[in-house]
């Protein structure tokens, strides 16, 4: 979450390294990526020892690592990439079924760019990776953006609108709740995703807004995703936000590509979950 992130210009054929001890998982990820990223070179390996020479000898545009490898913890390999490999700023995403537990305990480490929960499925993982290596030029969705600094809000709003997103900006959690109340009275949600700062003017914080969205309105993570922006690096405080129902955290100051990638991914996952609910 708090790893260094830097955009690197990638070729038309991105290289993705998939490190997972399960041959079946590697094959599934490769198969989906071949469909979602035509022309991409997907290199799979089963262990940290197998991955290290590949990392030393070539440059990748994206790396996925299982938390549990046969010969080491996935975080050890992430550390190796940051300290030893030529591409220290390559996005590294841990892919695991026990991400939530480590995330809540804030033990994913500073070397990881992001995380992905396997339960969302490999199709969602492919879309997630595509968001990094081939960002969408345009997107759709309504963002309820809560930020009390008008300077920061103006810059972020312009950033999001550049990608085609509709931004409804309010300066307090109270204003956000009023908007959600009005939408609920009309039988609507009011937004496709919420992006809120933690520290806000007024009696309520971004954390309070998050709790009310989950408790009072009963909106699940899939129904109304909430991304929380925070400059607080205290692991306990970050864990509390995640346990309260935040879909993800974005550390401030937010890097544009990372913020947009996370936001668009949450929009895609929420859309997928809604479509699945309708189909059922």
Secondary structure, 3 states (H helix, E strand, C coil): CCCCCCCCCCCCCCEEEEECCCHHHHHHHHHHHHHHCCCCEEEEECCHHHHHHHHHHCCCCEEEECCECCCCEHHHHHHHHHHHCCCCCCEEEEEECCHHHHHHCCCCCCCCCEEEEHHHCHHHHHHHHHHHHCCCCCCCCEEEEECCCHHHHHHHHHHHHHCCCEEEEECCHHHHHHHHHHHHHCCCCCCCEEEEECCCCCCCCHHHHHHHHHHCCCCCCCCCEEEEEECCCCHHHHHHHHHCCCCEEEECCCCHHHHHHHHHHHHHHHHHHHHHHHHC
